[in-house]
Amino acid sequence: MRFSLLYLAVLGLLQGQVLAEPPAAANAGGSTLTIPEGFDSQTRTLQPGDRLEFNIFSLPELEKQYQIRADGTFYHPHAGEVLASGKTLKQISTQLTQRFKKELRDPQFRIGLVQMAEAEATVMGEVRTQGKFKFGAGTSVIDLLAMAGGLGDKADRDSAVLIRSGKEIPLNLNVAAQSEMARMTVRSGDTIFVNRGKRVSVFGEVQAKGVYVIGSRSPNAVEEAIKSAGGMTETAAMNRIQVRRPSLKDPILVDYANPEEVSKVQIEDGDVMVIPARSVVVLGAVNKQGALPLTGKETLMDVVSQAGVGQARLDSVVVVRSEDVLAGNDKKEVYNLEKFFTEGSREGAAINVPIRDGDMVFLPQKEDSTGGLFGGGNLLNLLLMARSLFAF
């Protein structure tokens, strides 16, 4: 963007001292010297293509405008060759003051920038359009990214960098930090690189199922993915979150209640995270076999009632705990619920047996005096069936 101004970033010097205002003769046309918004005369350095204007008060007829050449210099008849590129207006003014003192009796002058060379910066990585973009004074990081079409679907908003003069400046492109990025201006020669994040699909017991991009350097990727999905619901089975990956035969199981375990799980691009609902598997002679949902406070009696007893024997109801289901251990608890169903009694310890997420309940057939699968020593087969129903 090229633009002309009367003067940009004005510095007047009188024998090395800055003049607050020029003499009246210098303002003979009623012109006002201005500094454009977003231009910092103290820090912005000159570059090839910039056009300077000199007003030497004792030599009003002298040529006033000089463009900085490709080699970073310009020539002035009373100062000679001047290297301007990479210097601020104040530094150039100081240098010219010393040179004019040798040539002029009255070296009072004013220097301004009347035309800026088009600045150019590069945007690379996960943006819609990569490349070099020209910009004007005051252009911010957000403005430059907008010129590149905005962030891509895979952009990692937490680990973008601005590369300036060989140094890396971290950028936070999250919504919460956009006001800061809107104030951070870019300079000619800058490069913004937006890293690629990791896409993970989050399904099951979360507030907002979908595909989310998490940081490529996230210290806790599992937690970040769940937070991106709005967090878990009240019925989520936090102790058996599954991370499914095409390259793995079995899913990675994560116990969210164990922070140390959670922090060790690394998420890869394309992973699928499933947060199952809390449930209990009921098998045997019941009306409803399979996984039944849990709200968190169910007892053995609640679960058996929900499944429907059918032709089941109630004097030897078997409970296998979730930790044994996962480990395949040959351990079980046996309870007699017969009197509670036949006599209608609601007293006794058996009906208050808590059922937790991942437990398995088995009710044998009435005519099966051997204990069915358990009598035949096939508990392990039943545990394997329970695991398949839980989709571990």
C-alpha positions as CSV (number, residue, x, y, z in Angstrom):
1,M,0.0,0.0,0.0
2,R,1.5,3.3,-1.0
3,F,0.4,6.5,0.5
4,S,1.7,10.0,0.6
5,L,1.6,12.3,3.6
6,L,2.9,15.8,4.2
7,Y,5.4,14.3,6.7
8,L,5.5,11.1,8.5
9,A,7.3,10.9,11.8
10,V,8.8,14.3,11.9
11,L,12.0,15.2,13.7
12,G,13.5,18.7,13.5
13,L,17.0,19.4,14.7
14,L,18.9,22.6,15.5
15,Q,22.6,21.9,16.0
16,G,21.7,18.5,17.4
17,Q,18.6,19.6,19.3
18,V,15.0,18.6,18.3
19,L,12.8,21.5,17.3
20,A,9.2,21.2,18.6
21,E,7.9,23.5,15.8
22,P,9.6,24.8,12.5
23,P,10.1,28.5,12.0
24,A,7.2,30.5,10.6
25,A,8.7,30.5,7.1
26,A,8.6,26.7,7.0
27,N,4.9,26.8,7.6
28,A,4.3,29.4,4.9
29,G,1.6,27.4,3.2
30,G,-0.3,26.6,6.4
31,S,0.8,23.0,6.1
32,T,0.8,20.8,9.2
33,L,3.3,18.1,9.8
34,T,1.7,14.9,10.9
35,I,2.5,11.4,12.1
36,P,0.2,8.6,10.8
37,E,-1.6,6.2,13.0
38,G,0.4,3.1,13.6
39,F,3.8,4.7,12.7
40,D,6.4,4.9,15.4
41,S,9.2,7.3,14.4
42,Q,11.3,6.1,17.3
43,T,11.4,2.4,16.4
44,R,10.4,2.0,12.7
45,T,13.5,1.7,10.6
46,L,13.8,3.0,7.1
47,Q,14.2,0.6,4.1
48,P,14.7,0.8,0.3
49,G,11.8,2.4,-1.4
50,D,11.0,4.9,1.4
51,R,10.9,8.5,0.2
52,L,12.3,11.2,2.6
53,E,11.8,14.9,2.5
54,F,14.2,17.5,3.8
55,N,13.3,21.1,4.5
56,I,16.5,23.1,5.0
57,F,15.2,26.5,6.2
58,S,18.1,28.5,4.8
59,L,17.9,26.8,1.4
60,P,14.2,26.7,0.4
61,E,15.0,26.3,-3.3
62,L,17.0,23.1,-2.8
63,E,15.5,19.8,-3.9
64,K,13.5,18.3,-1.0
65,Q,12.6,14.7,-1.7
66,Y,15.1,11.8,-1.9
67,Q,14.2,8.1,-2.3
68,I,16.3,5.4,-0.6
69,R,17.9,3.3,-3.3
70,A,18.0,-0.5,-3.5
71,D,21.4,-0.5,-1.7
72,G,19.8,1.3,1.3
73,T,21.5,4.7,0.5
74,F,20.5,8.2,-0.8
75,Y,22.6,11.1,-2.0
76,H,22.2,14.6,-0.7
77,P,24.3,17.5,-2.2
78,H,25.3,18.8,1.3
79,A,25.6,15.5,3.1
80,G,27.0,13.1,0.4
81,E,26.1,9.4,0.4
82,V,24.0,8.5,3.4
83,L,23.2,5.0,4.5
84,A,19.6,5.1,5.7
85,S,18.3,1.5,5.5
86,G,17.9,0.0,9.0
87,K,18.0,3.4,10.8
88,T,15.2,5.4,12.4
89,L,14.4,8.9,11.4
90,K,16.0,10.2,14.6
91,Q,19.2,8.4,13.8
92,I,19.3,9.8,10.3
93,S,18.6,13.3,11.7
94,T,21.5,13.1,14.1
95,Q,23.8,11.9,11.3
96,L,22.8,14.7,8.9
97,T,23.1,17.4,11.6
98,Q,26.8,16.5,11.9
99,R,27.3,16.6,8.2
100,F,25.4,19.8,7.6
101,K,27.4,21.6,10.2
102,K,30.4,21.1,8.0
103,E,28.7,22.5,4.9
104,L,26.1,25.1,6.1
105,R,26.3,28.1,8.3
106,D,22.7,27.6,9.5
107,P,22.0,23.9,9.5
108,Q,18.4,24.1,10.7
109,F,16.3,21.6,8.9
110,R,13.3,19.3,9.3
111,I,13.1,15.7,8.0
112,G,10.0,13.7,7.2
113,L,8.9,10.5,5.6
114,V,6.5,11.3,2.7
115,Q,6.1,7.9,1.2
116,M,6.7,4.4,2.6
117,A,7.9,1.5,0.6
118,E,5.4,-1.3,0.5
119,A,6.2,-3.6,3.4
120,E,6.0,-7.4,2.9
121,A,5.6,-10.3,5.3
122,T,5.2,-14.0,4.8
123,V,2.6,-16.3,6.2
124,M,3.2,-20.1,6.2
125,G,1.7,-23.2,7.6
126,E,-2.0,-23.9,8.4
127,V,-3.6,-20.9,6.8
128,R,-6.0,-20.8,3.8
129,T,-3.5,-19.1,1.5
130,Q,0.3,-19.3,2.1
131,G,2.6,-16.7,0.6
132,K,3.9,-13.1,0.8
133,F,1.6,-10.2,1.5
134,K,2.1,-6.5,1.2
135,F,0.8,-4.3,4.0
136,G,0.7,-0.8,5.3
137,A,1.7,0.8,8.6
138,G,-0.1,-0.4,11.7
139,T,-1.0,-3.8,10.2
140,S,-1.4,-6.3,13.1
141,V,-0.9,-10.0,13.3
142,I,-4.6,-10.6,13.0
143,D,-4.8,-8.3,9.9
144,L,-2.0,-10.2,8.2
145,L,-3.6,-13.6,9.0
146,A,-6.8,-12.3,7.5
147,M,-4.9,-11.4,4.3
148,A,-3.9,-15.1,4.2
149,G,-7.6,-16.1,4.4
150,G,-7.6,-17.0,8.1
151,L,-6.5,-20.1,9.9
152,G,-7.0,-23.6,8.3
153,D,-9.1,-26.3,9.9
154,K,-6.0,-28.0,11.3
155,A,-4.3,-24.9,12.7
156,D,-2.8,-25.2,16.2
157,R,-3.8,-21.9,17.7
158,D,-1.4,-22.3,20.7
159,S,1.9,-22.7,19.0
160,A,2.1,-20.3,16.1
161,V,5.4,-18.2,15.9
162,L,6.5,-14.9,14.4
163,I,10.0,-15.1,13.1
164,R,11.7,-11.7,13.1
165,S,15.4,-11.2,12.4
166,G,16.1,-14.8,13.2
167,K,14.3,-14.8,16.5
168,E,11.0,-16.7,17.2
169,I,8.2,-14.9,19.0
170,P,5.4,-17.2,20.3
171,L,1.9,-16.2,19.2
172,N,-1.4,-17.2,20.9
173,L,-4.1,-17.2,18.3
174,N,-6.9,-18.3,20.6
175,V,-10.1,-16.2,20.8
176,A,-9.2,-15.0,24.3
177,A,-5.9,-13.5,23.1
178,Q,-7.1,-11.9,19.9
179,S,-7.2,-8.4,21.4
180,E,-3.5,-8.8,22.2
181,M,-2.7,-10.0,18.6
182,A,-4.7,-7.1,17.2
183,R,-2.3,-4.7,19.0
184,M,0.8,-6.5,17.9
185,T,2.0,-5.0,14.6
186,V,4.1,-6.8,12.0
187,R,7.2,-5.5,10.3
188,S,8.5,-5.9,6.8
189,G,10.4,-9.2,6.5
190,D,8.4,-10.9,9.3
191,T,7.3,-14.5,8.8
192,I,4.3,-16.0,10.7
193,F,4.2,-19.7,10.8
194,V,1.1,-21.5,12.0
195,N,1.8,-25.0,13.2
196,R,-0.5,-27.9,12.4
197,G,-2.5,-29.2,15.4
198,K,-3.9,-32.7,15.9
199,R,-7.5,-33.5,14.9
200,V,-9.3,-35.8,17.3
201,S,-12.9,-37.0,17.1
202,V,-14.7,-37.0,20.5
203,F,-17.9,-39.1,20.9
204,G,-20.0,-40.6,23.6
205,E,-20.9,-39.0,26.9
206,V,-19.7,-35.4,26.2
207,Q,-21.6,-32.2,25.9
208,A,-20.8,-31.5,22.2
209,K,-19.7,-34.5,20.0
210,G,-17.5,-33.6,17.1
211,V,-14.0,-33.2,15.6
212,Y,-11.6,-30.8,17.4
213,V,-8.1,-29.6,16.9
214,I,-5.8,-29.8,19.9
215,G,-2.4,-28.3,20.3
216,S,0.6,-30.1,18.8
217,R,2.5,-29.5,22.0
218,S,-0.3,-29.9,24.5
219,P,1.0,-31.3,27.8
220,N,-2.3,-33.1,28.5
221,A,-4.0,-33.9,25.1
222,V,-6.8,-36.1,26.6
223,E,-8.0,-33.4,28.9
224,E,-7.8,-30.7,26.2
225,A,-9.9,-32.9,23.8
226,I,-12.5,-33.5,26.4
227,K,-12.7,-29.8,27.4
228,S,-13.0,-28.9,23.7
229,A,-16.1,-31.1,23.6
230,G,-17.6,-29.2,26.5
231,G,-16.7,-31.7,29.1
232,M,-18.2,-35.0,30.1
233,T,-21.9,-35.6,31.0
234,E,-23.0,-36.9,34.4
235,T,-23.4,-40.4,33.1
236,A,-19.9,-40.7,31.7
237,A,-17.7,-43.7,32.6
238,M,-14.6,-41.7,33.5
239,N,-12.6,-44.7,34.4
240,R,-12.7,-46.4,30.9
241,I,-12.3,-43.8,28.3
242,Q,-11.2,-45.3,25.0
243,V,-8.7,-43.8,22.5
244,R,-9.0,-45.6,19.2
245,R,-6.3,-45.5,16.6
246,P,-6.3,-47.1,13.2
247,S,-2.7,-48.4,13.7
248,L,-3.6,-50.2,17.0
249,K,-5.6,-53.4,17.2
250,D,-7.1,-52.6,20.6
251,P,-8.1,-49.2,22.0
252,I,-6.0,-47.4,24.6
253,L,-7.9,-47.4,27.9
254,V,-7.7,-44.3,30.1
255,D,-8.8,-43.8,33.7
256,Y,-9.6,-40.1,33.8
257,A,-9.6,-40.2,37.6
258,N,-5.9,-40.9,37.5
259,P,-4.2,-37.6,36.4
260,E,-0.8,-39.3,36.1
261,E,-2.1,-41.9,33.8
262,V,-4.0,-39.3,31.7
263,S,-0.9,-37.1,31.3
264,K,1.1,-40.0,29.8
265,V,-1.4,-40.7,26.9
266,Q,-0.2,-39.1,23.7
267,I,-2.9,-38.2,21.1
268,E,-2.1,-38.5,17.4
269,D,-3.7,-36.8,14.5
270,G,-6.9,-38.8,13.5
271,D,-7.5,-40.5,16.8
272,V,-11.0,-41.2,18.0
273,M,-11.9,-40.7,21.6
274,V,-15.0,-42.5,23.0
275,I,-16.3,-41.7,26.5
276,P,-18.8,-44.5,27.2
277,A,-21.8,-44.3,29.5
278,R,-21.7,-45.9,32.9
279,S,-23.3,-49.3,32.7
280,V,-23.6,-52.8,34.1
281,V,-23.8,-56.0,32.0
282,V,-26.6,-58.4,33.0
283,L,-26.5,-62.0,31.6
284,G,-28.4,-65.2,32.2
285,A,-32.1,-65.9,32.6
286,V,-33.3,-62.4,32.5
287,N,-35.7,-60.6,30.2
288,K,-33.1,-57.9,29.2
289,Q,-29.6,-59.2,28.6
290,G,-26.8,-56.9,27.9
291,A,-25.5,-53.5,29.1
292,L,-27.9,-51.5,31.3
293,P,-27.3,-47.8,32.0
294,L,-26.3,-46.6,35.5
295,T,-26.9,-43.2,37.0
296,G,-24.5,-43.8,39.8
297,K,-26.5,-45.1,42.9
298,E,-28.0,-48.4,41.7
299,T,-28.0,-51.5,44.0
300,L,-28.1,-55.1,43.0
301,M,-31.9,-55.2,43.5
302,D,-32.3,-52.2,41.2
303,V,-30.4,-53.8,38.4
304,V,-32.1,-57.2,38.7
305,S,-35.5,-55.5,38.7
306,Q,-34.6,-53.5,35.7
307,A,-33.4,-56.6,33.8
308,G,-36.5,-58.7,34.7
309,V,-36.0,-62.0,36.5
310,G,-37.9,-64.2,34.0
311,Q,-37.0,-67.9,34.7
312,A,-33.9,-67.0,36.8
313,R,-32.9,-68.6,40.1
314,L,-32.7,-65.8,42.6
315,D,-30.8,-67.7,45.4
316,S,-27.5,-67.6,43.6
317,V,-27.2,-64.3,41.8
318,V,-23.6,-63.7,40.8
319,V,-21.8,-60.3,40.8
320,V,-18.4,-59.9,39.1
321,R,-16.6,-56.6,39.8
322,S,-15.3,-54.4,37.0
323,E,-11.7,-54.7,38.0
324,D,-12.0,-58.5,37.6
325,V,-13.9,-58.2,34.3
326,L,-10.9,-56.1,33.0
327,A,-8.3,-58.5,34.4
328,G,-10.1,-61.7,33.5
329,N,-9.8,-62.9,37.1
330,D,-11.9,-65.9,38.3
331,K,-13.5,-64.1,41.2
332,K,-17.2,-63.7,42.0
333,E,-19.7,-62.6,44.7
334,V,-22.9,-64.7,45.2
335,Y,-26.1,-63.3,46.7
336,N,-29.5,-64.8,47.6
337,L,-32.3,-62.5,46.5
338,E,-35.1,-65.1,46.5
339,K,-36.8,-64.0,49.7
340,F,-36.7,-60.4,48.7
341,F,-38.7,-61.1,45.5
342,T,-41.0,-63.9,46.8
343,E,-41.8,-62.4,50.2
344,G,-41.6,-58.8,49.3
345,S,-39.2,-58.0,52.0
346,R,-37.0,-54.9,51.7
347,E,-34.7,-55.7,54.6
348,G,-31.3,-57.3,54.5
349,A,-27.8,-56.5,53.2
350,A,-28.2,-58.2,49.8
351,I,-30.5,-55.5,48.4
352,N,-28.1,-52.8,49.3
353,V,-25.1,-54.3,47.4
354,P,-23.8,-51.4,45.3
355,I,-23.4,-51.9,41.6
356,R,-20.7,-49.8,39.9
357,D,-19.7,-49.0,36.4
358,G,-18.3,-52.1,34.5
359,D,-19.7,-54.7,36.9
360,M,-21.4,-57.9,35.6
361,V,-24.5,-59.6,37.1
362,F,-25.4,-63.2,36.2
363,L,-28.7,-65.0,37.0
364,P,-28.8,-68.8,36.3
365,Q,-31.8,-70.7,35.0
366,K,-34.2,-72.1,37.6
367,E,-33.8,-75.7,36.5
368,D,-30.0,-75.4,36.4
369,S,-28.9,-77.0,39.7
370,T,-25.2,-77.1,38.6
371,G,-24.8,-73.4,38.4
372,G,-24.9,-73.2,34.6
373,L,-21.8,-71.7,33.2
374,F,-20.3,-71.2,36.6
375,G,-20.8,-74.9,37.6
376,G,-19.0,-75.9,34.4
377,G,-16.0,-73.8,35.3
378,N,-16.6,-71.4,32.4
379,L,-16.6,-68.1,34.4
380,L,-13.7,-66.9,32.2
381,N,-15.9,-67.4,29.0
382,L,-18.6,-65.3,30.6
383,L,-16.1,-62.6,31.6
384,L,-15.0,-62.4,28.0
385,M,-18.6,-62.1,26.9
386,A,-19.1,-59.3,29.3
387,R,-16.0,-57.5,28.0
388,S,-17.3,-57.7,24.4
389,L,-20.6,-56.2,25.6
390,F,-18.8,-53.3,27.2
391,A,-16.7,-52.8,24.0
392,F,-13.5,-52.5,26.0
